[in-house]
Amino acid sequence: MEQKDTRSGFGAALELLGRENPNVVGLCADLTGSLMMTAFKEKYPERFFQAGIAEANMIGVAAGLATQGKIPYAATFANFATGRVFDQIRQSVAYSQKNVKICASHAGLTLGEDGATHQILEDIGLMRMLPNMTVINPADYNQTYLATLAIAEYTGAVYLRFGRPKVPVFTDINTKFEIGKAITFKQGKDVSVFATGHLLYKAILAAEILAKQGIDAEVINIHTIKPLDTEAILDSVSKTRCVVTAEEHQKNGGLGDAIAQLLSEKFPVRMRMVAVNDKFGESGTPDQLLQKYGLTEQNIVNAVLELLK
């Protein structure tokens, strides 16, 4: 299976948007190459703004451009795109309801060897707590490409999260990407597995392992964490009556937390979360870190087996 990094899906789609939509502008905080924005910068230099290592200023400039009808794609590492500039995002983008697209690469543990200071496992929680903020976490190159195109047509603040490592390309480039609409990858009757980002492929592998043990898992991709596709989640859970969530994020504030809130009010069931349990990351290869922090297909299998005991 072909492997590509999700950040390259962002870069390719941004270049296409530059060609097709004259209102799209790019901003970056001294990480143009890492964010795969070089092609956009070279082809549309009059619409590219290098903010330097000044992320707060970049968000302020993006908000200003949005007031003039531009569609700013403000991009940097996820750690700097959220934690470093939360005040500016809250005040100038979310509260002010500006049409700014915050595009965050190198999210989660799989940034790898750069370690805890550059990894972030709290960003989804930070962004989904903000009113007027849409939060999207695509699973592979194709889905990131489609999401990047889709948010240009959506009016409102968006946090788009993607990553550094090369991962399998397994979604269909011809599938329509709908913000707020979950995608069912496998029908099942015994357990609902809701996964987002890099953990979706792990969930699909886990379902294959479970099938060999006679367990029929339903695998659903929640690429949009806010707004949550409550109808798809409740439809699945009403059938299976048990849930496992999988994400490259803290348990607190992430996908599992969002689904737990929904189910506690609408349809309480047994549930397990495969996520980082209140820890910072550390240096290591992506695979080593996924193993250490319990974010593998076997961890998803174990969570399902524990639920079904």
DRENDO-1510 file (C-alpha; in Angstrom, 1 decimal, always signed):
<recs>
REC; n; res; u; v; w
REC; 1; MET; +0.0; +0.0; +0.0 .
REC; 2; GLU; +1.3; +3.5; -0.9 .
REC; 3; GLN; +2.4; +5.6; +2.0 .
REC; 4; LYS; +2.3; +9.4; +2.1 .
REC; 5; ASP; +2.4; +12.0; +4.9 .
REC; 6; THR; -0.9; +13.9; +5.5 .
REC; 7; ARG; +0.9; +17.3; +5.4 .
REC; 8; SER; +1.6; +16.6; +1.7 .
REC; 9; GLY; -2.1; +16.3; +1.1 .
REC; 10; PHE; -2.6; +19.7; +2.6 .
REC; 11; GLY; +0.2; +21.2; +0.5 .
REC; 12; ALA; -1.1; +19.7; -2.8 .
REC; 13; ALA; -4.7; +20.9; -2.1 .
REC; 14; LEU; -3.5; +24.4; -1.1 .
REC; 15; GLU; -1.7; +24.7; -4.4 .
REC; 16; LEU; -4.9; +23.7; -6.3 .
REC; 17; LEU; -6.9; +26.3; -4.3 .
REC; 18; GLY; -4.4; +28.9; -5.2 .
REC; 19; ARG; -5.0; +28.2; -8.8 .
REC; 20; GLU; -8.8; +28.1; -8.5 .
REC; 21; ASN; -9.7; +30.6; -5.8 .
REC; 22; PRO; -8.1; +34.0; -5.9 .
REC; 23; ASN; -9.3; +34.8; -2.3 .
REC; 24; VAL; -7.2; +32.0; -0.8 .
REC; 25; VAL; -4.1; +33.3; +0.9 .
REC; 26; GLY; -1.3; +31.4; +2.7 .
REC; 27; LEU; +0.4; +32.4; +5.9 .
REC; 28; CYS; +3.2; +30.5; +7.6 .
REC; 29; ALA; +5.4; +30.9; +10.7 .
REC; 30; ASP; +8.8; +30.1; +9.4 .
REC; 31; LEU; +8.0; +26.5; +8.5 .
REC; 32; THR; +7.1; +26.7; +4.8 .
REC; 33; GLY; +8.9; +23.6; +3.8 .
REC; 34; SER; +7.6; +21.5; +6.7 .
REC; 35; LEU; +4.1; +22.6; +6.0 .
REC; 36; MET; +4.5; +21.7; +2.2 .
REC; 37; MET; +3.6; +25.3; +1.3 .
REC; 38; THR; +6.5; +25.9; -1.0 .
REC; 39; ALA; +4.6; +25.3; -4.3 .
REC; 40; PHE; +1.9; +27.8; -3.2 .
REC; 41; LYS; +4.5; +30.4; -2.2 .
REC; 42; GLU; +6.4; +30.1; -5.5 .
REC; 43; LYS; +3.3; +30.2; -7.7 .
REC; 44; TYR; +1.4; +32.8; -5.8 .
REC; 45; PRO; +4.0; +35.0; -4.0 .
REC; 46; GLU; +1.6; +38.0; -3.8 .
REC; 47; ARG; -0.8; +35.8; -1.8 .
REC; 48; PHE; +1.8; +34.3; +0.6 .
REC; 49; PHE; +2.8; +35.9; +3.9 .
REC; 50; GLN; +5.8; +34.7; +5.9 .
REC; 51; ALA; +5.2; +35.7; +9.5 .
REC; 52; GLY; +8.4; +34.3; +10.9 .
REC; 53; ILE; +8.6; +32.9; +14.3 .
REC; 54; ALA; +5.7; +35.1; +15.4 .
REC; 55; GLU; +2.6; +32.8; +15.5 .
REC; 56; ALA; +0.5; +35.2; +17.5 .
REC; 57; ASN; +1.1; +37.9; +14.9 .
REC; 58; MET; +0.3; +35.4; +12.1 .
REC; 59; ILE; -3.2; +34.7; +13.6 .
REC; 60; GLY; -3.8; +38.5; +13.9 .
REC; 61; VAL; -2.8; +39.1; +10.3 .
REC; 62; ALA; -5.0; +36.2; +9.2 .
REC; 63; ALA; -8.0; +37.6; +11.1 .
REC; 64; GLY; -7.4; +41.0; +9.4 .
REC; 65; LEU; -7.2; +39.4; +6.0 .
REC; 66; ALA; -10.5; +37.6; +6.7 .
REC; 67; THR; -12.2; +41.0; +7.3 .
REC; 68; GLN; -11.4; +41.9; +3.7 .
REC; 69; GLY; -12.9; +38.9; +2.2 .
REC; 70; LYS; -9.8; +36.7; +1.9 .
REC; 71; ILE; -9.7; +33.1; +3.0 .
REC; 72; PRO; -6.5; +32.8; +5.0 .
REC; 73; TYR; -4.8; +29.4; +5.6 .
REC; 74; ALA; -2.6; +30.1; +8.6 .
REC; 75; ALA; -0.2; +27.2; +9.1 .
REC; 76; THR; +2.5; +26.0; +11.5 .
REC; 77; PHE; +3.2; +23.1; +13.8 .
REC; 78; ALA; +0.1; +22.1; +15.8 .
REC; 79; ASN; +1.8; +22.8; +19.1 .
REC; 80; PHE; +2.5; +26.4; +18.0 .
REC; 81; ALA; -0.8; +26.8; +16.2 .
REC; 82; THR; -2.8; +26.2; +19.4 .
REC; 83; GLY; -1.0; +26.3; +22.7 .
REC; 84; ARG; +1.2; +29.2; +21.8 .
REC; 85; VAL; -1.5; +31.4; +20.4 .
REC; 86; PHE; -4.7; +30.3; +22.2 .
REC; 87; ASP; -5.5; +33.9; +23.3 .
REC; 88; GLN; -5.3; +35.3; +19.7 .
REC; 89; ILE; -7.4; +32.4; +18.3 .
REC; 90; ARG; -10.0; +32.9; +21.1 .
REC; 91; GLN; -10.3; +36.6; +20.7 .
REC; 92; SER; -9.5; +37.4; +17.1 .
REC; 93; VAL; -10.9; +34.3; +15.4 .
REC; 94; ALA; -13.4; +32.4; +17.4 .
REC; 95; TYR; -15.1; +35.2; +19.4 .
REC; 96; SER; -14.9; +37.5; +16.4 .
REC; 97; GLN; -16.3; +34.7; +14.1 .
REC; 98; LYS; -13.6; +35.2; +11.4 .
REC; 99; ASN; -13.3; +33.0; +8.4 .
REC; 100; VAL; -9.8; +31.8; +9.3 .
REC; 101; LYS; -8.4; +28.3; +8.6 .
REC; 102; ILE; -5.8; +27.3; +11.2 .
REC; 103; CYS; -3.8; +24.5; +9.6 .
REC; 104; ALA; -1.7; +22.5; +12.0 .
REC; 105; SER; +0.9; +19.9; +11.0 .
REC; 106; HIS; +3.1; +17.7; +13.1 .
REC; 107; ALA; +0.3; +16.9; +15.5 .
REC; 108; GLY; +0.4; +14.2; +18.1 .
REC; 109; LEU; +3.1; +11.8; +19.2 .
REC; 110; THR; +4.1; +10.8; +15.6 .
REC; 111; LEU; +6.1; +14.0; +15.2 .
REC; 112; GLY; +8.6; +11.6; +16.7 .
REC; 113; GLU; +12.1; +12.5; +17.6 .
REC; 114; ASP; +11.5; +16.2; +18.2 .
REC; 115; GLY; +10.0; +15.2; +21.5 .
REC; 116; ALA; +7.5; +16.6; +24.0 .
REC; 117; THR; +8.2; +20.3; +23.5 .
REC; 118; HIS; +7.1; +20.0; +19.8 .
REC; 119; GLN; +4.5; +17.3; +20.1 .
REC; 120; ILE; +1.0; +18.2; +21.3 .
REC; 121; LEU; -1.7; +15.9; +22.6 .
REC; 122; GLU; -4.1; +18.6; +23.9 .
REC; 123; ASP; -4.8; +20.6; +20.7 .
REC; 124; ILE; -8.2; +19.0; +19.9 .
REC; 125; GLY; -9.4; +19.7; +23.4 .
REC; 126; LEU; -8.2; +23.3; +23.2 .
REC; 127; MET; -9.9; +24.0; +19.9 .
REC; 128; ARG; -13.2; +22.1; +20.4 .
REC; 129; MET; -13.8; +24.0; +23.6 .
REC; 130; LEU; -14.0; +27.3; +21.6 .
REC; 131; PRO; -17.4; +28.4; +20.4 .
REC; 132; ASN; -17.6; +29.0; +16.6 .
REC; 133; MET; -14.7; +26.6; +16.0 .
REC; 134; THR; -14.9; +23.6; +13.7 .
REC; 135; VAL; -12.3; +20.8; +14.3 .
REC; 136; ILE; -11.2; +18.4; +11.6 .
REC; 137; ASN; -8.7; +15.5; +11.9 .
REC; 138; PRO; -8.3; +13.6; +8.7 .
REC; 139; ALA; -6.9; +10.1; +8.5 .
REC; 140; ASP; -4.6; +9.9; +5.4 .
REC; 141; TYR; -3.2; +11.9; +2.4 .
REC; 142; ASN; -6.4; +11.7; +0.4 .
REC; 143; GLN; -8.7; +12.7; +3.2 .
REC; 144; THR; -6.4; +15.6; +4.2 .
REC; 145; TYR; -6.4; +16.7; +0.5 .
REC; 146; LEU; -10.2; +16.7; +0.4 .
REC; 147; ALA; -10.6; +18.4; +3.8 .
REC; 148; THR; -8.3; +21.2; +2.7 .
REC; 149; LEU; -10.4; +21.8; -0.3 .
REC; 150; ALA; -13.7; +21.5; +1.6 .
REC; 151; ILE; -12.9; +24.1; +4.3 .
REC; 152; ALA; -12.4; +26.8; +1.6 .
REC; 153; GLU; -16.1; +26.5; +0.8 .
REC; 154; TYR; -17.1; +26.6; +4.4 .
REC; 155; THR; -17.6; +30.0; +6.0 .
REC; 156; GLY; -16.2; +30.0; +9.6 .
REC; 157; ALA; -13.2; +29.3; +11.7 .
REC; 158; VAL; -11.6; +25.8; +11.2 .
REC; 159; TYR; -8.9; +23.9; +13.0 .
REC; 160; LEU; -7.5; +21.4; +10.5 .
REC; 161; ARG; -5.0; +18.9; +12.1 .
REC; 162; PHE; -2.6; +16.7; +10.2 .
REC; 163; GLY; +0.8; +15.0; +10.6 .
REC; 164; ARG; +4.4; +14.4; +9.7 .
REC; 165; PRO; +4.9; +10.6; +9.2 .
REC; 166; LYS; +4.1; +8.7; +6.1 .
REC; 167; VAL; +1.1; +6.5; +6.6 .
REC; 168; PRO; -0.9; +4.2; +4.4 .
REC; 169; VAL; -3.2; +5.9; +1.8 .
REC; 170; PHE; -6.4; +3.9; +2.2 .
REC; 171; THR; -9.3; +6.3; +1.7 .
REC; 172; ASP; -10.9; +6.9; -1.7 .
REC; 173; ILE; -10.0; +10.2; -3.3 .
REC; 174; ASN; -13.3; +10.2; -5.1 .
REC; 175; THR; -15.3; +10.0; -1.8 .
REC; 176; LYS; -17.1; +13.3; -1.1 .
REC; 177; PHE; -15.7; +15.0; +2.1 .
REC; 178; GLU; -18.6; +16.4; +4.1 .
REC; 179; ILE; -17.7; +18.4; +7.2 .
REC; 180; GLY; -19.5; +17.0; +10.2 .
REC; 181; LYS; -20.4; +13.7; +8.5 .
REC; 182; ALA; -18.9; +10.4; +9.7 .
REC; 183; ILE; -17.8; +7.7; +7.3 .
REC; 184; THR; -18.5; +4.0; +8.0 .
REC; 185; PHE; -15.6; +1.9; +6.9 .
REC; 186; LYS; -17.0; -1.4; +8.1 .
REC; 187; GLN; -20.4; -2.5; +9.2 .
REC; 188; GLY; -20.6; -4.6; +12.4 .
REC; 189; LYS; -23.0; -5.7; +15.1 .
REC; 190; ASP; -20.8; -6.4; +18.2 .
REC; 191; VAL; -18.9; -3.2; +19.0 .
REC; 192; SER; -18.7; +0.3; +17.6 .
REC; 193; VAL; -15.1; +1.5; +17.1 .
REC; 194; PHE; -14.9; +5.3; +16.4 .
REC; 195; ALA; -11.5; +6.5; +15.2 .
REC; 196; THR; -9.9; +9.7; +14.0 .
REC; 197; GLY; -6.7; +10.7; +12.3 .
REC; 198; HIS; -3.8; +8.2; +12.2 .
REC; 199; LEU; -5.7; +5.8; +14.5 .
REC; 200; LEU; -8.3; +5.0; +11.9 .
REC; 201; TYR; -6.0; +2.7; +10.0 .
REC; 202; LYS; -5.1; +1.0; +13.3 .
REC; 203; ALA; -8.9; +0.5; +13.9 .
REC; 204; ILE; -9.4; -1.1; +10.5 .
REC; 205; LEU; -6.5; -3.5; +11.3 .
REC; 206; ALA; -8.0; -4.2; +14.7 .
REC; 207; ALA; -11.3; -5.1; +13.1 .
REC; 208; GLU; -9.6; -7.7; +10.9 .
REC; 209; ILE; -7.9; -9.3; +14.0 .
REC; 210; LEU; -11.3; -9.3; +15.9 .
REC; 211; ALA; -13.0; -10.9; +12.9 .
REC; 212; LYS; -10.7; -13.9; +13.2 .
REC; 213; GLN; -12.0; -14.3; +16.7 .
REC; 214; GLY; -15.6; -14.1; +15.7 .
REC; 215; ILE; -16.2; -10.5; +16.8 .
REC; 216; ASP; -17.9; -8.2; +14.3 .
REC; 217; ALA; -16.7; -4.7; +14.8 .
REC; 218; GLU; -18.2; -1.6; +13.2 .
REC; 219; VAL; -15.5; +0.9; +12.3 .
REC; 220; ILE; -16.5; +4.5; +11.8 .
REC; 221; ASN; -14.3; +7.4; +10.9 .
REC; 222; ILE; -15.0; +10.6; +12.9 .
REC; 223; HIS; -12.9; +13.0; +10.9 .
REC; 224; THR; -14.9; +16.0; +12.1 .
REC; 225; ILE; -14.7; +16.1; +15.9 .
REC; 226; LYS; -16.7; +19.3; +16.1 .
REC; 227; PRO; -19.5; +19.4; +15.0 .
REC; 228; LEU; -19.9; +15.8; +15.9 .
REC; 229; ASP; -22.0; +13.5; +13.8 .
REC; 230; THR; -24.4; +12.6; +16.6 .
REC; 231; GLU; -26.8; +10.8; +14.4 .
REC; 232; ALA; -24.2; +8.4; +13.0 .
REC; 233; ILE; -22.8; +7.7; +16.5 .
REC; 234; LEU; -26.2; +7.0; +18.1 .
REC; 235; ASP; -27.3; +4.8; +15.2 .
REC; 236; SER; -24.3; +2.6; +15.6 .
REC; 237; VAL; -24.3; +2.5; +19.3 .
REC; 238; SER; -28.0; +1.7; +19.5 .
REC; 239; LYS; -27.1; -1.5; +17.5 .
REC; 240; THR; -23.9; -2.6; +19.2 .
REC; 241; ARG; -24.4; -1.2; +22.8 .
REC; 242; CYS; -20.6; -0.9; +23.4 .
REC; 243; VAL; -18.0; +1.6; +22.2 .
REC; 244; VAL; -14.2; +1.9; +21.8 .
REC; 245; THR; -12.7; +5.2; +20.6 .
REC; 246; ALA; -9.2; +5.6; +19.2 .
REC; 247; GLU; -7.2; +8.8; +18.8 .
REC; 248; GLU; -3.7; +10.2; +18.9 .
REC; 249; HIS; -4.5; +12.7; +21.6 .
REC; 250; GLN; -5.1; +12.9; +25.4 .
REC; 251; LYS; -8.1; +11.1; +26.7 .
REC; 252; ASN; -9.1; +14.4; +28.2 .
REC; 253; GLY; -10.7; +16.7; +25.7 .
REC; 254; GLY; -10.5; +14.6; +22.6 .
REC; 255; LEU; -12.8; +12.4; +20.5 .
REC; 256; GLY; -13.5; +9.9; +23.2 .
REC; 257; ASP; -14.4; +12.7; +25.6 .
REC; 258; ALA; -16.7; +14.2; +23.1 .
REC; 259; ILE; -18.5; +10.9; +22.4 .
REC; 260; ALA; -18.7; +10.1; +26.1 .
REC; 261; GLN; -20.4; +13.4; +26.7 .
REC; 262; LEU; -22.9; +12.6; +24.0 .
REC; 263; LEU; -23.6; +9.1; +25.2 .
REC; 264; SER; -23.9; +10.0; +28.9 .
REC; 265; GLU; -26.9; +12.2; +27.9 .
REC; 266; LYS; -28.5; +10.2; +25.1 .
REC; 267; PHE; -27.6; +6.5; +25.3 .
REC; 268; PRO; -25.3; +5.4; +28.2 .
REC; 269; VAL; -23.3; +2.3; +27.3 .
REC; 270; ARG; -20.0; +0.5; +28.2 .
REC; 271; MET; -17.1; +2.4; +26.7 .
REC; 272; ARG; -13.2; +2.3; +26.5 .
REC; 273; MET; -10.9; +5.0; +25.1 .
REC; 274; VAL; -7.6; +4.2; +23.3 .
REC; 275; ALA; -5.7; +7.4; +23.8 .
REC; 276; VAL; -2.8; +8.9; +25.8 .
REC; 277; ASN; -3.6; +8.7; +29.5 .
REC; 278; ASP; -2.6; +12.1; +31.0 .
REC; 279; LYS; +1.1; +12.1; +29.9 .
REC; 280; PHE; +3.4; +14.2; +27.8 .
REC; 281; GLY; +5.2; +12.6; +24.9 .
REC; 282; GLU; +8.9; +12.0; +24.5 .
REC; 283; SER; +11.5; +11.5; +21.8 .
REC; 284; GLY; +11.4; +8.3; +19.7 .
REC; 285; THR; +10.3; +7.0; +16.3 .
REC; 286; PRO; +6.6; +7.3; +15.6 .
REC; 287; ASP; +6.1; +3.5; +15.8 .
REC; 288; GLN; +8.0; +3.3; +19.1 .
REC; 289; LEU; +5.9; +6.1; +20.6 .
REC; 290; LEU; +2.6; +4.5; +19.4 .
REC; 291; GLN; +3.7; +1.3; +21.1 .
REC; 292; LYS; +4.8; +2.9; +24.3 .
REC; 293; TYR; +1.6; +5.0; +24.7 .
REC; 294; GLY; -0.8; +2.2; +23.8 .
REC; 295; LEU; -2.0; +3.5; +20.4 .
REC; 296; THR; -1.7; +0.3; +18.3 .
REC; 297; GLU; -4.2; -2.0; +16.7 .
REC; 298; GLN; -3.6; -4.5; +19.4 .
REC; 299; ASN; -4.5; -1.9; +22.1 .
REC; 300; ILE; -7.8; -1.4; +20.2 .
REC; 301; VAL; -8.3; -5.2; +20.1 .
REC; 302; ASN; -7.6; -5.5; +23.9 .
REC; 303; ALA; -10.0; -2.7; +24.7 .
REC; 304; VAL; -12.8; -4.5; +22.7 .
REC; 305; LEU; -12.1; -7.8; +24.4 .
REC; 306; GLU; -12.1; -6.2; +27.8 .
REC; 307; LEU; -15.5; -4.7; +27.0 .
REC; 308; LEU; -17.0; -7.9; +25.8 .
REC; 309; LYS; -15.9; -10.1; +28.7 .
</recs>
